[in-house]
Amino acid sequence: MPTCRKFPVYGYKNLKRFKELGIHTLHPKKHEKFERGFANYKRVNVLDGEEARALILQQLASGPKTYDDLAAALGKARTTIQAHHIPILEREGKVKRAGKRSHAWLWTPAEGKSSATTKV
């Protein structure tokens, strides 16, 4: 007698890959259920990377901010801002370090880069 195993699929990328492989077509009832679930899948409170970086630039336009200030304003984790978005903006020459507040770096828009990129 075969055993029934549940196979949880987490995240949209994995769900999409599951569909691409056609695994969901092995059983007709499972296929229907999967298609309904896939059609109703929603990501909530998720910003596109470009949108998040534009919002960071908008926040910096009002004055220097720390990683924590930016994270609180965007509703994102500090590590996401520190390890992902700020390094991208820094490489693109859109932000620069403006000094420190206690032990935290302060970030500000680089000269001439803020107004052209802050549309959301």
C-alpha positions, -999 to +999 in steps of 0.1 A: +000+000+000+016+034-010+020+060+017+005+094+012+030+122+017+024+159+018+048+180-001+047+217+010+058+242-016+069+276-003+073+308-022+061+319-056+093+309-074+090+273-061+053+272-069+060+284-105+088+258-109+064+231-096+040+241-123+067+242-150+077+207-142+041+195-145+042+177-112+007+190-104-008+171-134-002+137-120-036+135-103-067+152-117-081+165-084-047+177-073-044+195-106-076+214-101-067+223-066-032+235-076-045+256-105-070+273-082-043+280-056-018+292-082-044+316-097-052+330-063-016+334-051-009+369-039+022+385-025+013+411+001+035+440+013+062+432-012+079+460-031+097+456-063+134+463-059+133+494-080+103+507-061+120+501-028+152+519-040+131+548-053+114+551-019+148+550-002+159+579-023+127+598-015+134+593+022+170+605+018+159+636+001+145+650+034+179+645+051+205+619+061+191+586+074+205+555+090+197+519+080+173+517+109+155+550+098+151+537+063+140+502+074+113+517+096+100+541+069+098+513+043+085+485+066+115+463+057+141+445+077+173+465+084+194+437+069+175+440+036+183+477+034+219+473+046+229+442+027+209+447-005+194+480-014+220+505-001+250+486-018+231+487-051+224+524-048+260+530-037+274+511-067+251+531-090+264+563-075+230+574-062+238+575-024+269+582-003+279+580+033+274+613+050+290+605+084+279+587+115+253+591+142+267+572+172+278+540+156+254+541+127+263+553+092+242+582+078+233+580+041+224+609+018+217+612-019+248+617-041+250+651-057+228+655-088+213+619-085+183+623-063+157+641-083+159+620-115+154+587-098+128+594-071+096+588-091+074+560-079 
